[in-house]
Amino acid sequence: GFYVVDSFRLVLAAADVVRLLPDLLVNPSVHIKDRIVWQNDVFTPTRVNPKGRFSTNYAVVTVDLTEVNVEQMQNDSQFLDYAN
């Protein structure tokens, strides 16, 4: 059947992204299976998009996320508390 999930967009300073997750801009596909918890909802990234290029540096990075369905978390012990 069909189900509805929320979407979420993070806009991050590129300098912070490079400092905390240096490979996110170089190889974003590595982080596609990551999970982010925001206000007791679990999201997974669907797109990483650097924006605002100045010379060779970016100003911001947008990360588009989609809420993880409860059924998808049933077998993930790390996020089982969020599935209930």
BELGINOR-V247638 format. One record per pair of residues at least 6 apart in sequence whose C-alpha atoms are under 7 Angstrom apart, sorted by sequence separation. I is the first residue (numbers start at 1). J is the second residue. D is the distance in Angstrom with one decimal. If there is no record, write none. Layout:
i,j,d
I,J,D
I,J,D
This chain:
i,j,d
36,42,5.7
37,43,6.2
52,58,5.4
53,59,6.2
73,79,6.1
74,80,6.0
35,42,6.5
36,43,5.1
51,58,5.9
52,59,5.0
73,80,6.1
35,43,5.6
36,44,6.2
50,58,6.3
51,59,6.3
52,60,6.3
35,44,4.8
51,60,5.4
74,83,6.2
34,44,5.9
50,60,6.0
51,61,5.8
73,83,5.8
33,44,6.5
34,45,6.8
50,61,4.2
32,44,7.0
49,61,5.6
50,62,6.2
32,45,5.4
48,61,7.0
49,62,5.2
70,83,4.9
32,46,6.3
48,62,5.9
49,63,6.4
48,63,4.6
47,63,5.8
48,64,6.5
47,64,5.2
45,63,6.6
46,64,5.6
45,64,5.8
46,65,5.3
28,48,6.4
45,65,4.2
46,66,6.7
44,65,5.2
45,66,6.4
43,65,5.8
44,66,5.5
43,66,5.2
44,67,6.3
43,67,4.1
44,68,6.4
42,67,5.7
43,68,5.2
42,68,5.6
40,82,6.8
14,58,5.9
14,59,5.3
13,59,6.2
14,60,4.5
13,60,4.6
14,61,5.5
12,60,5.5
13,61,6.3
11,60,6.6
12,61,5.2
11,61,5.8
12,62,6.3
11,62,4.5
10,62,5.5
11,63,6.5
9,62,6.7
10,63,5.1
9,63,5.6
10,64,6.5
9,64,4.5
8,64,6.0
9,65,6.0
8,65,5.0
7,65,5.7
8,66,6.2
7,66,4.5
6,66,6.1
7,67,6.0
5,66,6.9
6,67,5.3
5,67,5.4
5,69,6.9
